[in-house]
Amino acid sequence: MEEESPAPKSPSLFELFLAFSACSLSGFGGVLPWARRMIVERKHWMTADEFNEAFSLSQFLPGPNIVNFSVVFGARFGGVAGAVVALLGLMGPPFVIVTILAVFYAQAGNDAVLGRILAGISAAAVGLLIAVVVKMCIPVFRRGLHWAPLIGILAFVGVGPMHLPLQWVLLVLAPIAIAIAWVRP
Amino acid sequence: METNVLWTLATRFALLSLFAVGGANAAIPEMHRLAVDIHHWMTDRQFADMFAIAQISPGPNVIIVTLIGYHVAGVAGAIAATLAMTGPTCVMAFLVGRVWERFKTAHWRVAIQVGLVPVSLGLMAASAYVIAGATDRNWMSAAVTLATAVLAYFTRINPLWTFAVAGALGLSGWL
């Protein structure tokens, strides 16, 4: 059980920016766990339930989940300004770092040694992605959604091996999947 | 010419972001299709390199679009791609965020949420397939992928360690 949170505090715009930059810069392989730790456990800006609710919205919408979350969270505490500040905190520092890496890669990208290192990292990164997908599949199976594997496999085959445009696959599969979920919740 | 490339980057990524159901990792195959197959901005190998750089960088995984944008059109390209990939969906998140509470238990909301889960899982699996295809050119790198997947599934290891070991294996010429 989460401990009873003290009186809710509202972060200032500056605190919002700092909090999201800190989470972003700590977030290797995912910012979400850091954001949750910061918001729920350390700063008590949201309860665990409020956090889940706000994050479910971020997953519901298209686009990068944690980016959506920064906007939803920032807007709740500071309107448009809060949303912009949280987004800037989340994206600004990594943007600067990655642009510097991009400059470096543009100059050294053909270097054989760098290429071998990156190939190794990429192989490991695929492994991490596979583990995440498998972990996320388990609750779907537990809930007994028998149609879900078929939808998942169709999405995989269409976008993966068949190289179909994402838009086509989604425009066909998403309505079908939502309709099935509607009828058989 | 320059402005044309920026316009292409911006419109392509803005459209892509609206279909990125399940987040940045689900959008990887479409980014690959755009950057490698359609516009020939980069090779398979360069795409896999950028995926790797995005993974070892702090911040959201969507930051790979910054690398793609820079590769295509320098700093202006990096800015255009990043804004296009985050802007439209952020506006949507802001607007929907204000009315979301009202639909907490709405049947259609639950149906959309439940229905889209397997779709995004399939898309994420396709991302793994696409990157693996660009990366795992021999059985050694496929073995690294498999070993990392098993390790990450059964332990709570910090991903940076797996990157360090796999990068060192690559450096040593094993992969």
Interface residues (C-beta under 8 A of the other chain):
Chain A: S24 L25 S26 G27 F28 G29 G30 V31 E53 A54 S56 L57 S58 Q59 F60 L61 P62 G63 P64 N65 I66 V67 N68 F69 V71 V72 A75 R76 V80 A83 L87 L90 M91 P93 P94 F95 I97 V98 T99 L101 A102 V103 Y105 A106 G109 V113 G115 R116 I117 L118 A119 G120 I121 S122 A123 A124 A125 V126 G127 L128 L129 I130 A131 V132 V133 V134 K135 M136 C137 V140 L145 W147 A148 P149 I151 G152 I153 L154 A155 F156 G158 V159 G160 P161 H163 P165 L166 Q167 L170 L173 A174 A177 I178 A179 I180 A181 W182 P185
Chain B: L15 L16 S17 L18 F19 A20 V21 G22 G23 A24 N25 A27 P29 E30 R33 D37 R45 Q46 A48 D49 M50 F51 A52 I53 A54 Q55 I56 S57 P58 G59 P60 N61 V62 I63 T66 L67 Y70 H71 V75 A78 T82 M85 T86 P88 T89 C90 M92 A93 F94 V96 G97 R98 W100 E101 K104 H107 W108 R109 V110 A111 I112 Q113 V114 G115 L116 V117 P118 V119 S120 L121 G122 L123 M124 A125 A126 S127 A128 Y129 V130 I131 A132 A134 T135 D136 R137 S141 A142 V144 T145 L146 A147 T148 A149 V150 L151 A152 Y153 N158 P159 L160 T162 F163 V165 A166 G167 A168 L169 G170 L171 G173 L175
